Amino acid sequence: MKKSLAIPSALLGLSGWLAAAQQTGAISAAAARPHPVFAVDAAAERIENVDLLKRELRAYHDCTCKCGCYARDLDAQANRAIAFLRRRAAGHRTGQKLAMILDIDETTLSNYQELASFDFTFNKPGFDAWADSARAPAIPGTVRLFDEARRLGVAAIFITGRGEEERTATERNLRAAGIDGWQQLIMRPAGMKDKTATVYKSAERAKIAAAGYTMILNVGDQWSDLRGAPEAEFNVKYPNPFYFLP
């Protein structure tokens, strides 16, 4: 006996629609319609859209997973600096003056709140008001690093791009964030305003070396915090995708 083929009702409905569409000419019209064409200048599209980048910056700062977030990356670099500091301080010669160099903005203090409020564009009046408020939170890993340097007898010396006019507010901010007992706080003098950070900071490190210090560690968020002779023995760069300083 020949078996009959059972066809699901849904397929019967589809076959009925196809038959009706063929009769009305809908399918042939769709087939005749040309595919959409998009004209793209590949060279111009190589640069990522700035609004998408800003969205990515916020996501990188705000995320809390263990897959690579700003706070986690900062902590990892601080841990590398602490590990080196302990090894190096353990083997120093008696009478040797060891120094650790630290940047301030995005290395010791976070200005993310101010940066995000101006959509990651530099606004000098806005930044000056923020610096004067002395409300920037400390970067936790740097606080641990600073405390470890003090425990080991390593002098902590700050070299910042902030101007001398911001000294009082900067000192107040550091102390409010639990950072106190540094050896020096070097502010950018008026005569260095037109120089790059690389030129200014390397010149200040030369003065530190001339004063008899052995600069064993330098921590900053810009390459310009770290490069330029004389350089420290070990240099740790914190991540900073928010701005660039030459």
C-alpha positions as CSV (number, residue, x, y, z in Angstrom):
1,M,0.0,0.0,0.0
2,K,1.5,3.4,-1.0
3,K,2.0,5.7,1.9
4,S,0.8,9.3,1.6
5,L,3.2,12.1,2.3
6,A,2.2,14.3,5.2
7,I,3.0,18.0,4.6
8,P,2.9,20.4,7.5
9,S,0.2,23.0,7.3
10,A,2.9,25.8,7.7
11,L,4.6,24.6,4.5
12,L,1.2,24.4,2.7
13,G,0.7,28.0,3.7
14,L,4.1,28.9,2.4
15,S,3.5,27.1,-0.9
16,G,0.2,28.9,-1.3
17,W,1.8,32.2,-0.8
18,L,4.5,31.4,-3.4
19,A,1.9,30.5,-5.9
20,A,-0.1,33.7,-5.2
21,A,3.1,35.7,-5.5
22,Q,4.0,34.2,-8.8
23,Q,0.6,34.9,-10.1
24,T,0.8,38.6,-9.1
25,G,4.3,39.0,-10.4
26,A,5.7,40.0,-7.0
27,I,8.7,37.6,-7.2
28,S,9.7,38.6,-10.7
29,A,9.6,42.3,-9.7
30,A,11.8,41.6,-6.6
31,A,14.3,39.6,-8.7
32,A,14.5,42.4,-11.2
33,R,15.2,45.0,-8.5
34,P,19.0,45.9,-8.5
35,H,21.1,45.2,-5.4
36,P,21.9,48.4,-3.4
37,V,25.3,49.8,-4.0
38,F,27.4,51.8,-1.4
39,A,30.2,54.0,-2.6
40,V,33.0,54.1,0.1
41,D,36.3,55.9,0.1
42,A,38.4,53.2,1.8
43,A,41.3,55.6,2.6
44,A,39.0,58.1,4.3
45,E,37.3,55.3,6.3
46,R,40.5,54.1,7.9
47,I,40.2,56.5,10.8
48,E,37.6,55.4,13.4
49,N,34.7,57.7,14.1
50,V,35.5,60.0,17.0
51,D,32.1,59.5,18.6
52,L,32.6,55.7,18.6
53,L,36.0,56.2,20.1
54,K,34.6,58.4,22.9
55,R,32.0,55.7,23.6
56,E,34.8,53.1,23.8
57,L,36.8,55.3,26.2
58,R,33.9,55.5,28.6
59,A,33.3,51.8,28.4
60,Y,37.0,51.1,29.1
61,H,37.0,53.4,32.1
62,D,33.7,52.2,33.5
63,C,34.0,48.4,33.0
64,T,34.7,46.2,36.0
65,C,35.3,42.8,34.4
66,K,38.6,41.0,34.5
67,C,39.0,41.1,30.7
68,G,41.0,44.4,30.5
69,C,39.5,47.4,32.2
70,Y,41.2,50.8,33.0
71,A,41.3,50.3,36.8
72,R,42.6,46.7,36.4
73,D,45.3,47.8,33.9
74,L,46.4,50.6,36.2
75,D,46.7,48.2,39.1
76,A,48.7,45.7,37.1
77,Q,51.2,48.4,36.2
78,A,51.4,49.6,39.8
79,N,52.1,46.1,40.9
80,R,55.0,45.8,38.4
81,A,56.4,49.1,39.8
82,I,56.1,47.9,43.4
83,A,57.7,44.5,42.7
84,F,60.7,46.3,41.1
85,L,61.0,48.8,43.9
86,R,61.2,46.0,46.5
87,R,63.9,44.1,44.5
88,R,66.0,47.2,43.8
89,A,65.8,48.7,47.3
90,A,66.8,45.4,48.8
91,G,70.2,45.5,47.0
92,H,71.1,49.2,47.3
93,R,74.5,50.3,48.7
94,T,74.7,52.1,52.0
95,G,74.6,55.8,51.6
96,Q,73.1,55.6,48.1
97,K,70.2,58.1,47.7
98,L,67.5,56.3,45.8
99,A,64.6,58.2,44.2
100,M,61.3,57.4,42.6
101,I,59.9,59.8,40.1
102,L,56.1,60.2,39.8
103,D,53.9,62.2,37.4
104,I,50.6,63.5,38.9
105,D,47.8,63.8,36.4
106,E,46.5,60.3,35.4
107,T,49.4,58.7,37.3
108,T,48.8,59.8,40.9
109,L,45.5,61.8,40.6
110,S,42.6,61.0,38.3
111,N,41.0,63.8,36.3
112,Y,38.5,61.5,34.5
113,Q,35.5,63.3,36.0
114,E,36.7,66.6,34.4
115,L,37.8,65.0,31.2
116,A,34.5,63.2,30.6
117,S,32.5,66.3,31.5
118,F,34.1,68.1,28.6
119,D,33.7,65.1,26.3
120,F,37.5,64.5,26.3
121,T,38.4,67.8,24.8
122,F,40.9,70.1,26.7
123,N,39.2,73.0,28.3
124,K,41.7,75.1,30.1
125,P,39.3,77.2,32.3
126,G,37.5,73.9,33.1
127,F,40.7,72.1,34.0
128,D,42.0,75.1,36.0
129,A,38.8,75.2,38.1
130,W,39.0,71.4,38.6
131,A,42.7,71.6,39.8
132,D,41.8,74.5,42.1
133,S,39.0,72.4,43.6
134,A,41.6,69.8,44.8
135,R,38.9,67.1,44.4
136,A,40.7,64.7,42.1
137,P,40.7,61.2,43.5
138,A,44.0,59.3,43.9
139,I,44.8,56.3,41.7
140,P,44.8,53.5,44.3
141,G,47.8,51.6,42.9
142,T,50.0,54.7,43.1
143,V,49.0,55.3,46.7
144,R,50.2,51.7,47.4
145,L,53.4,52.4,45.5
146,F,54.0,55.7,47.3
147,D,53.5,54.1,50.7
148,E,55.9,51.3,49.8
149,A,58.6,53.8,48.6
150,R,58.4,55.6,52.0
151,R,58.6,52.3,53.9
152,L,61.7,51.3,51.9
153,G,63.4,54.7,52.4
154,V,63.1,55.7,48.7
155,A,62.6,59.4,48.1
156,A,59.4,60.2,46.2
157,I,59.8,63.1,43.8
158,F,56.9,64.5,41.7
159,I,57.5,66.1,38.3
160,T,54.2,67.5,37.0
161,G,53.2,69.6,34.0
162,R,51.0,71.7,36.2
163,G,52.2,75.3,36.6
164,E,53.7,76.9,39.7
165,E,50.4,78.8,40.2
166,E,48.7,75.4,41.0
167,R,51.1,74.3,43.7
168,T,48.9,75.1,46.7
169,A,45.9,73.4,45.3
170,T,47.9,70.4,44.1
171,E,49.6,69.9,47.5
172,R,46.1,70.2,49.2
173,N,44.7,67.6,46.8
174,L,47.6,65.1,47.3
175,R,47.3,65.3,51.1
176,A,43.5,65.0,50.9
177,A,44.0,61.8,48.9
178,G,46.2,60.4,51.5
179,I,49.6,61.1,49.9
180,D,52.1,63.0,52.0
181,G,55.8,63.0,52.8
182,W,57.2,63.5,49.4
183,Q,60.8,64.7,48.9
184,Q,60.0,67.3,46.2
185,L,57.1,68.6,44.1
186,I,58.4,70.0,40.9
187,M,56.0,72.3,39.0
188,R,56.5,73.5,35.4
189,P,58.1,77.0,35.6
190,A,56.9,79.8,33.4
191,G,60.1,79.6,31.3
192,M,59.2,76.0,30.3
193,K,55.6,76.6,29.2
194,D,56.6,76.5,25.5
195,K,58.7,73.3,25.8
196,T,57.4,69.8,25.3
197,A,56.9,67.6,28.4
198,T,59.8,65.5,27.2
199,V,62.2,68.4,27.2
200,Y,60.9,69.9,30.5
201,K,60.8,66.6,32.4
202,S,64.2,65.3,31.3
203,A,65.8,68.6,32.2
204,E,64.3,68.3,35.7
205,R,65.5,64.7,36.0
206,A,69.0,65.9,35.1
207,K,68.8,68.3,38.2
208,I,67.7,65.4,40.4
209,A,70.7,63.3,39.2
210,A,73.1,66.2,39.7
211,A,71.8,66.4,43.3
212,G,73.2,62.9,43.9
213,Y,70.0,60.8,43.6
214,T,70.0,57.5,41.8
215,M,66.6,57.4,39.9
216,I,65.6,53.8,40.1
217,L,62.0,54.1,39.1
218,N,59.9,56.5,37.0
219,V,56.1,56.1,36.6
220,G,53.9,58.1,34.3
221,D,51.0,57.9,31.9
222,Q,52.7,59.5,28.9
223,W,55.9,58.4,27.1
224,S,57.0,62.1,27.6
225,D,57.0,61.4,31.3
226,L,59.6,58.7,30.9
227,R,61.8,59.3,27.9
228,G,64.7,61.7,27.5
229,A,68.1,61.5,29.1
230,P,68.7,60.9,31.9
231,E,66.2,58.1,32.3
232,A,65.4,56.0,35.4
233,E,66.6,52.4,35.7
234,F,63.1,51.1,35.4
235,N,60.2,53.0,33.7
236,V,56.5,52.0,34.1
237,K,53.9,53.5,31.7
238,Y,50.3,53.6,32.9
239,P,47.6,53.4,30.3
240,N,46.1,56.7,29.2
241,P,43.9,56.6,26.0
242,F,42.2,59.9,27.0
243,Y,44.9,62.4,25.7
244,F,48.4,62.6,24.5
245,L,51.3,65.0,25.5
246,P,54.5,65.1,23.5
